[in-house]
């Protein structure tokens, strides 16, 4: 739990109330975040011409994010910008604070497809037979982005996927390299088969994998070996 202290002055000749609002941002975050997020506020009554210092409590959980790599809530370490004012578009006060949290970890060598960092035109489904969630293209094409994928010492990227009704494709982008997979038609979204993509030479120890899935494609999990 942290506390922000703000000094106010009522420059008018009338008493009144003000709501002090505290927002924060993290410009260098490893994940996509809102431009500003409200993290605390307090209503203050001020007499005419009165100065007053106000303490606003910022709960620790408000700084946390969901990390799909570790599948847990964590506070990312780094430099945070805090802003104070009367509304989100009027924030005259600003302070930089270094927070000693946790770095975003790398993924395990096997992870569920639903645990993406960014997704476009995708939806999360549920396979009752396997009692697991899967990732499906929504409409003509869907894209899922996975960061922090561990490449060191690995030879292949393995994808467990299914194609409902007809054969269709997945484009796999690993760094600047791209591969196309044809996913065989199956009778249901629970009929997952494993497909392999060789890892290209010269990859860093970790990086990003992008899946571009055509209509009717479902992906259960991704692994490296």
Order of alpha helices (4+ residues) and beta strands (2+ residues): beta-beta-beta-beta-beta-beta-beta-beta-beta-beta-beta-beta-beta-beta-beta-beta-beta-beta-beta-beta
